[in-house]
Amino acid sequence: MTGSSFIPLTAIDCTIPALLIDRNAPLDVLHANAAARVLAVTQLMEMFSSREMQQADSIDLKHLATVAAQLLRDGCDLLDVLGWRLRPA
């Protein structure tokens, strides 16, 4: 991990990142933010798994997959920071 206090989210590759994770945030805050993103994707996927998809538009499905991937990537980034913080020095 770098020496910076802030780590950019990796879901969107930008030259200048706008969304950052504070690696010094309390552990419960990192966990809550990761859990919120994973839960949002879980609920989205559960909703779609209980619906008939014959009428689904491929563009809409691509947009939904992109949203799910970005939320999961954010959650993974937060869990990475949480893991780094929990490892013994």
C-alpha positions in Angstrom: 0.0 0.0 0.0 1.2 3.5 -0.8 2.1 6.2 1.8 -0.9 8.3 0.8 -3.9 8.6 3.2 -6.3 8.4 0.2 -6.6 5.5 -2.3 -8.6 6.0 -5.5 -11.5 3.7 -6.3 -10.6 1.5 -9.2 -13.9 0.9 -10.9 -13.3 3.8 -13.2 -9.8 4.3 -14.6 -9.0 8.0 -14.6 -5.9 10.1 -14.8 -7.1 12.2 -11.9 -9.3 10.2 -9.6 -12.3 12.0 -8.0 -13.5 9.3 -5.6 -11.1 8.3 -2.9 -11.1 6.0 0.1 -9.6 7.4 3.3 -7.4 4.5 4.5 -7.4 6.0 8.0 -11.2 5.9 8.3 -12.5 3.8 11.2 -12.8 0.1 10.5 -16.5 0.1 11.0 -16.9 2.9 8.5 -14.9 1.0 5.9 -16.9 -2.1 6.6 -20.3 -0.3 6.5 -19.5 1.3 3.1 -18.3 -2.0 1.6 -21.3 -3.8 3.0 -23.7 -1.2 1.6 -22.3 -1.6 -1.9 -22.4 -5.4 -1.8 -25.9 -5.4 -0.4 -27.1 -3.1 -3.1 -25.8 -5.4 -5.8 -27.2 -8.5 -4.0 -30.6 -6.9 -3.8 -30.4 -5.9 -7.5 -29.5 -9.4 -8.6 -32.1 -11.0 -6.3 -34.8 -8.8 -7.9 -33.7 -9.8 -11.4 -33.4 -13.5 -10.5 -37.1 -13.5 -9.5 -38.3 -11.9 -12.7 -38.9 -13.2 -16.2 -36.4 -11.7 -18.5 -37.9 -12.4 -21.9 -38.7 -8.7 -22.4 -35.3 -7.5 -21.3 -33.5 -5.1 -23.6 -29.8 -5.9 -24.1 -28.8 -2.3 -23.6 -30.6 -2.2 -20.3 -29.0 -5.4 -19.2 -25.6 -4.0 -20.1 -26.2 -0.8 -18.1 -27.4 -2.9 -15.1 -24.3 -5.1 -15.3 -22.1 -2.0 -15.5 -23.7 -0.6 -12.3 -23.4 -3.9 -10.5 -19.7 -4.2 -11.5 -18.9 -0.7 -10.4 -20.6 -1.2 -7.0 -18.8 -4.6 -6.5 -15.4 -3.1 -7.5 -16.0 -0.2 -5.0 -16.9 -2.8 -2.3 -13.8 -4.8 -3.1 -11.6 -1.7 -2.9 -13.0 -0.9 0.5 -12.5 -4.5 1.7 -8.9 -4.4 0.4 -8.2 -1.3 2.6 -10.0 -3.0 5.5 -7.9 -6.1 5.1 -4.7 -4.0 4.9 -5.7 -2.3 8.1 -6.4 -5.6 9.9 -3.1 -7.2 9.0 -0.4 -7.1 11.7 2.3 -4.6 11.1 
